[in-house]
């Protein structure tokens, strides 16, 4: 059975997931800075860690469990058009589309963000 979630649930999912992504990417970047300082490896700016973590976080969680941390808290899960679990390629595309700055601005137009509509 397929139930669509409301905007409030989406916002709560977004807040929880963004907080988890921020903490994870910050830890990865600090670990990277350790290697830059002690082993003289090339420095990579934080935003590359943040963007990479977004894609890997959503893709990995949704591929393996069909949920992210935010979806676990709100008892929701990702579903395809047919109501079943999506395949790997649409999940990867969906994760990449989350990087666009205009993703959430489509909720008033379509009732869902851009990454849901296009994936």
Secondary structure, 3 states (H helix, E strand, C coil): CCCCCCHHHHHHHHHHHHHHHHHHHHHHHHHHHHHHHHHCCCCCCHHHHHHHHHHHHHHHHHHHCCCCHHHHHHCCCCCCCCCCCCCHHHHHHHHHHCCCCCHHHHHHHHCCCHHHHHC
